[in-house]
């Protein structure tokens, strides 16, 4: 009998593996950071003994959720400029507020608050684009969260880089500093095609190729952007990216609301990935991304919340529910975007989008132990006929009781073990007072 660190015992296990296997009365043996055994409880108990056992009876055990696109530190800007069009929101409120306020302190405590919110709603991995990302990396490491981080690149000065050259130097620092870290990985992320010159975009691609890193950007978020980019490049934006060599299996694009069949086919032919952000798209009235067509063309689609200034929360359970219902309403077809499809987008497919499919996103032998446990003994989760239906249409982030990331328990019985959430909230409240004063200038 093999002794392991932890056994999660007796739960209903949704594996999110290639067969979408569900194990009733199942157990998971975890040794160090890795799943050493998974199967029926009676089989696991014969083969493994745990130094610690977590009783998961009457619980749903599943992979931690993957937030494939967010801006963690923007928790500090939650609610400052709601009910506005995208470009007005961005150019007249968000960019000016960031220029006056974003610094390492804001990045650190905003990210800390974001990690607390994400862990408490079942997210174990996130992909971030913002500023002073080394602060976010340090927070994620302390919180025990898995992440893929990239400093936002712009043609114009940002609070962290006066020039694109300074931005690229900062990214190289991140690459060197966090190389081979078990939790923190780096991605190259120019903000968008409308805030970055062709030369910056080409240099970003060259940097990503040099280190074999993923490359990402906001892309075709609304009709105004699509029109602006066609005028800027003299061709459709997707064709421009194809012509400068961006389209490949390491490229992931956020939003993609205004992609048509030609754009989708180009993405599919080159193995590009997409991250769907339905709640942010709805709130900014950007439109509805053609997700059903993307999936029909074989594109891997992940799911993300976007940042707290345009959502305004980081709850992936809410994002799953919105993604499923919005597509049904848009297509006038209740059969599209099934609950199972959406759960895959937030787990296994999300991991594939981030290049982490061999690490996280499913519960299988040899995968890292990124696991959440949902307590089913609640009125709104009773009875249960279909696990996927419950996750998408009934459960919420507050139903997550226990979270394990990389084999480490970071939340138990709703209590965070790696973050002082009261301190994080108080620090962000103080930062918010400074932000409010700056907006009154």
N, C-alpha and C positions, 0 to 999 in steps of 0.2 A: 504494500500500500504506500502510495506517494504522499508525503506531507507537503501541503501547500499553505500559502499565507491565509487565503480566504475562500470559503465556499458560500455562495449564494444559493440557498436551498429552498426547494418546494414551490418555486414561482411558475407562472405561465410565461414562457420565454418566447418572445418574438425575435427571431434571429436576424431578419433582414438579409439573409444569405441569398445565393443565386436561385434557390428553390422557394424562397419565402417561407421557410420552415417555421413551424410553431411547435414548441415542446410543452405539453401540459404536464404539470407536476415535474418540472425540470430543475436541474441544478447546474451551476457553473463553478468550476474550480479555477482559482486565480493564483498564480505563483509569480511574485514580483510584479512586473507590469503587464503580464501576458496571460491570456486564457489558456490554461493547461488541460482543461477538459470541459465538455459541455454535453449534456444528454439527460436522460431520465434520471430522476433523483436516486432510484435504487441502484442504477449502474454507476453513477458518480460516487455514491457512498461506499461502494465496494472497492473502488480504485483509489480514492483520495480521502485523506483526513485533513481537516483545516485547523490551523491555529486559531482561527476565528470563523464563526458561522453566522451568516445573516439570514434570519428567517423571512422568506419571501412568500409565504403562503398567503393566498388571497391578494397577491400583488402581480402586476404586469412588469416583467423585466425586459428591457429592450436596449438597443444601442443608444448612446447619447446622441442628441440632435446636433446637426452641423449647420451653423449659420454661415452661409457661403458668401455673404456680402454685408458688411456693416462698417460703421465709423464709430468705434467704441467710445472715444473721448467726447463725442458729441452728446453724451448724456447731459453735459453741462449746458447744452443749448436746447434741451427738451422744451418745446412749447413757445419759443421766443418769437416765432414768425409763422403762425399757422394760417391756413385758408388763403394761400397765395399761389399764383402761377409759378412754375419752376424757375424761369429765368429772373423774374422779379424777386422771388424768394432767395435765389442764389446770389445774384449780383448786388441787390440793394439791401440785403439783410445779413445773410450768412457770411459771405466773404468779408464785408466790413466788420462784423462782430468778431470774426476770427482774427482779422488783422489787428484789432485792438486788444484782444484778450488771450489768444492761444499762446501758451508758453509751456515749459516742461511741467510746471505744477498742475496746470489744467489738464494736460495730457495724462499725467500720472493718476490724479484722483478721479478724473472722468472715466478713465479706463478701469480703475478699481471698482467704481460704482457699476460700470457695465458688466464686469466679470461677476460681481455679486448678483446682478439681475439675471444674467444668462445662466449661471449655475442654478439659481433658485427656480428657473423655468426649464431645466433639463438640457441646456446646451452644453456640450463638452468640447466642441471645436468651433473656432470662428475664423473667418477671413476678413482682415481689417485693412482699410486704406484711410490714413489720416496723416497727421503731422507729429513730429517728435516721437516717431514710432518706437524708438529705443525705450522710451518710458512705458509704452504699452507692452512691449516685450518683457520688461522687467516685472510689470504687474502680472502678466499672464503666467510667468514662471513662478512667482510667489503664490498666486492663486491656484496653481496646478492645472491651468487650462491649456489645451492644445490649440495652436494658432498658426496661421499663415499671414504674415504682416508685410505691408509695403508702404513706404513713404510716398505720399502724393506728389507727383511732379507737375510743374506748371511752367509756362513761358514767363509769367510775371512773378515778382517776389512773393514768397510765402513767409509766414512767421518764422520758419525754420531754415529758409534758404533764399538768399537774395537773387541768385541766378540758377538756371538749370544745372550748371556745372557743380554748384554747391549741393544741389539736390542729388546728383549722381554720386558725388563723393560721400554723402551721408549714407546712401544705399550701399555703397561698397563697404563702409564701416559696419553696417548692419550684417552684411553677408559674412564678413570676417568674424565679427564678434559672436554671432549665433550659429556658426558652422557646427554641424553635428549635435546641436542641442536636441534632447529627446522630445521637447514640447514646442519649441519655437522654430519656425521655418520662415524663409523670406521669399517674397514675390516682388516683381517689378511692376509698378502701377502708375503710369501717366494718368492724370485725372480724367481727361476726356480728349476727344479730337478737336473740340472747339476751344479748349484752353491750352492746347499744345501744338507747336509747329511741326511740320513734317520732319525737320531735322531732329527735334527732340524725340519724336516717335521712332525714328530710325535708330537713334542712339539707344533708346530703351530696349528695342528689339535686340540690338547687338550685345547689350549687357546681359539680357536674359539668356541669349545663346551662349555667351562666354561661360556662364556658370550653370547652364542647363536648368534655369529657373522658369517657373510659370510667369506669364505676362497677362495683365488684365487692365481693363479700362471701362468707364461708363460709356454706353454705346446706344445711339438711336433711342434716346429716352422719350422724346416726343416729336410731333410733326415739325415744330419750329426748328429743332436741332437738325432733323433730317434735311430740311430745305436749306438751312444755313451751311451744312457740310457739303451739299451738292454744289452750291455756289462757290464755296471755298476751294474745292478740289476739281471742279469741272466734271465730276463723275459721282456715281453713288459711293457712299462711304465704305461699304463692304468691298467694292472693287478697288478703292484706294488702298485699303489694308491688304488686300491680296497682292496688289502690285508692289508694295514695299516689303512683302514677305512676312507679314504678321500672322497670316492664317495658317495655323498648324495645331497639333494636338495639345500644345502647352498654352494655348490662348483661351482665356475665358472672358466673356463679355457680360457686363451687368446691365439689367433692364431689358434692352432689345425690344422695346415696345413697337417700334415702327419698322420692323423687318418684314419684307414681303417674301414671296415664294422664291424669287431669285436670290435674295440675301440668304434665306434659310438653306437653299441648296448649296450655296458656296460654303457656308459653315459646315454643313454635313459632309461635303466632299473633302474638306480639309481636316475633319476631326475636331473642330473647335467646340468649346463648351459654353453654356449659357447659365446665368443665375437669374432666376425669376424673383421679383420683388413686388408682389401684388399690392400690399397695403400702402407702400410708399407711392407706387404708381397711381393708385386710386386717390390718395389724399392730395397729390399734386395735379390731379386730373390729367395725367400724361397719356392715359389710354390703357388698353389691355393688350399685353403681349400675346402673340399667336402661339401659345404653348402647345396646343394640340397638334398643329402642323409641325412644330419643331420636333416633338416626340415621334410623330409619324415618319419623319425623315431620319430618325435614328440619332438625333442629337442628344447628348447627355445634358440634362437640365437639373441644376441644384436650386435651392431655395434660400432666400436671405431676407432679413428684416429691413435692410438699409439702416441709416442712423436714426437716433432718437429725435432729431429735428424734423424728420419727415415721415414718422411712422405713428406713434411716438413711443413705442416700447420695443423690447428685444425678445418678446415671447414667441418662440417658434411654433408652439401649439396653435396660437392664434393665426400665425402666418399659414400654417397647413390648412386650417379650416377655411380661411379666406381664399387661398389658391384653388381649393376644390370647388367652392360655391361660385366664385367669380367666373371660372371657366364654364361651368354649367349654364349660368345666366347668359354669358356672352354668346355661347354656341346654341342656346336653347335646346340643350341635350343633356338630360340628367345622367347619361352613362359616361360622359367624358370625365377625365381627371378623377378617377376613382380614388377612394380613400387609400387603397394599397399603393397606387401610383404616387400619391402625395407623400406618404410615409417614406417610400424609397427615395424621393427627391430630398427629403430631410435627413436621410441616413446614408445608405449605400451609394446612391447616385451623387449626393453631395460630396462624399469622400472621393469619388472618381473625378468630379469636377476640380477638386483641389489637388489631385495627384496623390491622394492618401488612401487609395482603395486597398492597399496591402497592409495598412496600419489600423484603420478605424472604419466605422460605418456599418459594420456587421459583427455579429457574435459568432465567431468560429474559432476552432483550434488554431493557436498561433497568433491571433490578432491581439492588439493591445486592448487592455481591459478598460474600455470607455463605456460605462454602463449606467443606466438610470433605472430606478425602481419606483413604480407608480402604485400607490395604495388604492385598491379597488373598493374598499369597504366604505363607500360614500353613496349617498342617495342618488346623485346624478350619474354615477357609474354603475348603477344596479338596475336591471340585470345586464349581463354581457352575453351577446350572441356572436359578435364579430369584433375581434381585437382591433383591426384597422379602423372600422367604423367608430369605435369608442375613442381611439386616439385623435381622430380628425374632427369628429362631430360632437363629442361629449366632454373629453378631458381638457384641462387647461394646465398651464405651467405650474400653478399652485398645487396641483395634485402630485407633483414629483416629491417623493419623500427622501430618497437617498441618491447621491451622485458619486460615482467613482470614475476617475480619469487616470489613465496610465497605471492602474492598479492601486491608486491612492484614493481613499474616501475623502472627498472635499465637502460634502454635505451629508448629514445624517439626521433623520427625523426633522427635517426642515431647518436644521441649525448649520450654518456655514462654519467650517473648521479651519479654513485658510485665509479668511477675510474678516476683518472687523467691519461689518456693514454699517454700524452706527457711526464709526469714525469716518467712513467713506461718505455717508450721507451728509454729515456735518461739514466736512471739508468742501463738498460740492455746493452746499448751501452758501458758504462764505464766498466761493468763487462766483456764484450766481448773483450775489449782491454787487460784485465788481462789474459783471457783465451788464447788469441792469443800469448801473450808473453810466457806463460807457455808451449805452444806447440813447441816453437822455441828452448827450452832448450835441 
